[in-house]
C-alpha cells in the first residue's frame, strides 16, 4: 500500500473519533486499502472510507500521535500545571517506558489536585510526610502503591527540581513478601488446550514455553526469531535490556503453520489494524482459557511465567541460568521460586514422621 496516494484526516463519525481516508477513485487503491486494513469501512454520510482513531492506527498510517492531555491530569490548578508538564517532559527525556510514565504522572497528578493553588515546589519534607500519611490512613493505600507514589514524587523533586536527597528521611512502608502464583504442568496444558484460535494458542505457549512477560510476547518481531539457532531475541525488555531465550522445539512447526495462515508483516502477533497485538487482549484470552479449563485460581497471565520458572527449578535447572532466562537483575528476585517449589519443600522431614 502506497501511503502517499492517500490523505488521512481526523474527524468524528457517529459520535466516534475516526480517521477519514480520501484518495482518487481507483479500484486498485480500494483493493490495496482493504487488503492492508480489512476493517476499513465506507461511510455514506461522509462519502469516505474510514478507520477508528486509535494510537495503533495512527502509528500504522505514520500520523502524528494525539497530544490530548491525559484524564489523570484533569482538575490540576493552573498554578501547578507547569510542574506536571515539566515532569512529563523530563520523563520523556529520560526515555522512561510508557508504563512507568503513566504511573508516575498519575501519582504526581493526585498530589497536585490535592494542593489546589498551593505551589508544589514549596512543599517541605514534613508536609510531604503528612501527605503520605494521608494516603496511607485516609485513602487506605496499599504498601506497593504508596512506594510507587513516593518514587514518583521523589523523581520530581530530585530529578526535575534537582533537590538531592530531599525525601531521604521519609520512611517507606515495608512491602509484604508475596509468593508468586503458579499453575501445575497439567493445569498449563489444560489452559493451552482451551485456545482453538492459533494466534491465541501460540501466544500462551510462548508465555509459558519461554517464560516471557506478556509485554515481551507482543513485541516479538519476525526477525527476532532465529530458527537456525533455536533462539528468540527479546528486545527492550524491562530495564531496557535485550536477552536471548531458547525457542522450544515443539512450537516451531506450529509457528510455521501460524505464519502461513496469518501472514504477519512485522510483529509475530499483530492486531487487526496492524502493529503489536494488545496486551489487554491476551490477558482476556488467558482469562477465558482459565474459565474454560475449569481452573478457579486467582491468577493472571503472568502466572505462566512464574510456572515456567518453578517448573525449570523442579527439573533441576541452575538458579543462575533461570535468572538469565527471566532477565532478572538480582538473583534474589529469582530465589523467590525456591519458596514455591515442591522439590525443595519435599526434602524437609516433619518431626512428626520421626516420632
N, C-alpha and C positions, 0 to 999 in steps of 0.2 A: 504493500500500500504506500503510494507516494503522497506524504502528508502535505507537500507543497501545493497540491491541486485542490485542497480543501481549506475552508475557512471555519474556524471554531469560535462561537460566540456564546458566552454565559447568558442565560435567560431563565425565566420562570414559566413552567407549563403545568397546569392543573395543580397549582399551589406547591409544586416541587421544583427545586433548583435543577436545571438541566443545561447541557451544552448543545446548542444548535450546530448542525453540520451543513454548511452550504457549499455547493460546487456546481460547475457547469453540467447540465443534464447529460449524462452519458452512461449507458448500460454497463460499460466496463468499470467505471468508477463506483457505481452502485454495487456491482458484484464484488469489487475489491473491499469496499466498506463492510458489506455483510460477511465476507469471509474473515476479515480481521476482527470485527465486532458483531457476532451473531445476535447479540441482544439489542442492537440498534433498532429504533422504531421510527415510523413515519407519523408525523403529526399533520392532520388535515387543516387544523386551525392555524398552525404556524407555517404550514406548507414547507416543511423541512424535516430532515432526519435529525434525530437527537439521541443523546446518551445522558445518564444521570450525572450530575456534577459531583463527583466523588474524587478524593485525593488520588486514588489509583488510576482513575480515568484521565485526570489532568496530567499525571506522570506519563501515561502511555501516549497522550497527544502532544507531549512536550510543551504543555501550557504552564504559565506561572501559577504556583500554588495559591490557594486562598489566603489572604492575610487578615482573616477575621479574628478579632480579639477573643480568646478562649472564654467560655462561660465562667470558669473559675475566677477570671479577672473582673467580673462584673461587680458593681457596687463598691469599688475602691474609690475613696475620695481623691479628688484632683490633686490634693496635697501630696499624695503618695504614689500617684501614677508613674512618676518619673522613676521611683525606686523599683517598681515592678518591671518597667521597660529595661532599666539598667541590669536587673537580674537576668531577664530573658536574653539580652544581648551578650552578657558575659558567659552564660551557659552555652550559647551558640558559638562564641569564640573559642571556648574550651572544648568544643565538639563533643559535648556530652550526648549520650543516647537519647532518643525521643522519649523513652520510658522514664529515664531519670529527670529529664527536663520537665515532663508533665507532672511528676510527683513533687519536685522542688518548687515549681511555680504554684501548684495548688496549695502546698503547705504555707508558702510565703504569703499568698493571697489571703488565706484565713487570718493571719496576723494583721495584715493591712486593713481588712474590713473591720476588725475589732477596734483598730486605732482611730478610725474615722479621720479627723483632720489633724491628729497629732503626728508630727513628723517621725517616721520610723527611725531615722538616723539619730534622734535624740534619746532613744531608749538606753537605759543603763543596764548593766548585768543584773541588778536587783529587780528591776521591772520585768526583765525577761524571765527571771526565775518565777515571778508571780504569774506570768503568762503560762509558763509550762505547768505550774501547779493547777491553774485554772483548767487547762486541757486535761490534766490527769483526774482531777476531782469533780469538776463540773461537767465536762464533756465525756468523761469515762473512757478516755483513750487508752488503748492497749499499749504495752511496753514497746512493741515493734514500731507502731505508728508514731509514738512520741519520740523515739530515737530518730526516725526519719525526719520528723519536724525539726528537731534540734540540728540535724545535719544540714537541712535546707537553710535555716536561719543563720547557722554558723557560716555557711557558704557566702551569704550576703554580706555579713559584717567583716569577715576575714578576707574574702576574695574580691568582692566588689568595692567595699569601703576601705580595704587594706588596714583593718584593725586587728593585728595579730593576737591570737590567744584571748580574744575578748570573752569567749564562752568557756575558757579553760577551767574555771572553778565551778561550773554548773554541773551538778551530779546527774548522771544518766541512770534511768531505771534499768535494773538487771533483766536481761532477756530470759524468758523461760526456755529451758532446753527441751525442745520438742523432737521426738523421734520421727524420721521420715515414714510416710505411709506407702505401703507397697502391696503388690499382688503376688500370689504364688505363680509358678510356671503354668500350672493348669488353668488358673484364672486368666492369665495373659492370653493363652491360646483361645479360651472361650470368648474373650473380648474381641480379639482379632478376627476370629471366625464369624463374628456377627456383622462384619462390614462386607457387604456384597459389591459396593462400588469400588472399583480397582484403585482409584485415586486415594480414597479414604483408607483402604486396606494397606497400600504402600506407605502412607503417612504414619499409621500406627506401628507398622513393622519397623520403620526407620527410627521412630521414637524409642522403641524398646530394643531393637537389634543393635543400635549403635549408642544408646544411652544419651540421646540428644534432647536438649531443651526444645520446646515446640517452636520457639522463635528461631532456632538454628535450622530446624527441619524446613520451614517455609522459605528460608533464604538460600537453600542449596540450589545452585545453578547447574545446568547440564555439564559445563566444562569443569565443575568441581569434582565430578565422578571419574575416577581413573580405574576402569575395569581391568586394565592390564596389570596393575599393581594391587588391585582389590582394596583400594582405599578411597576415602572421601575427604576432601579438604573442607573444613569448617572455617569460614571466613568471617572476621569481625565479630566473634562471639563475645560473651560477657567479658568486660575489661578490654575489649578491642584486640583480643588475641586470636590468632589463627592456630589451628591444630589439625592433625590428621587422625581419622578414626578408621578402623577396619570395616570394609564392606562385607557383610555376611554373604557367604556363597549361595545360601538358599534364596536370597532375594534377587540375585542377578537376572535369572530367567524371567521373573515377574516384572522387573524393571524394563526389560526389553519389550515384553508384551504391552506394558503400560505405555511405553513411548510410541509404539506403533498405533495404539488406539487413540491417544490424546494429542500426539504431535506437539509437545510443548516447545516454545520458541527460545526462551531464556531460562526461566526458573523450572526446576523439575516439577513443582506443584504450582500451577498457575490458576488464578481466579477467572471468572467468566469474562472480565474485561481486560485480561492480561495482567502482568505483574505478579508479585508473590501472592500466594493463597493466604487468606485471612486467618490469623491466629485464633480468633474467636470461633471461626467455622470449624476448625479442627477440635477445639475444646468441646463444641456441641456434638461433633461426631463421636468423640470418646464417651461423652455422657450418654448418648443414645445406645452405644455399644454396651456400656456397663449395664444399662437397664435391660437390654435385650438378652444379655448373658445371665440375668438374674443375680447380679452381684450388687449388694446394697452397702458396700463400704463407702464412707465419705472420703472420696479421693478424686483428684483431678488428673488430667493427662500427664502432669509432671511425675505422677506416681510410676509411670512406665520407666522413666529414667532412674528413679530410686530402685525399682525392681531389677533393672539391668545391673546396677552396681552391686546390689545384695546377692544376686544370683552368681555374679562373677566371683565374689568373695567366697560364697559357699562352694564354688567349684575349685577353690584353691588359688585363685589369681593373686599376685603380689599387690600389696596395698599401694605402692608407688606407681605401679603400672595402671591401676584403676584411677589413681589421681590424675595421671597424664591423659587418659582417655576421656575423663569427665571435664578436664580443663580447670581443675581446682587450683587456686593459688597456694593454699596451705594443705598439708597432709591432715591437719586437724579436722578440716571440713570432711574429708573422705573417711576418717576414722569413725564418724558417727554410724556408719553402716555395720560396724562390729557389734553395735548395741542391739541391732535387729536381726542379726544373722543367727539362725538356729544352730549352725555349725559351731559357733563359739559358745553359745549358751549350753548346748548339749554336753559339752565337756565337763561342766560343773556337776559334781555329785552332791545331792542333798544329804545333810546329816541324817535325815530320816531313813535313808537307804542303808545306813551302817549300824542302825540300832539292832 
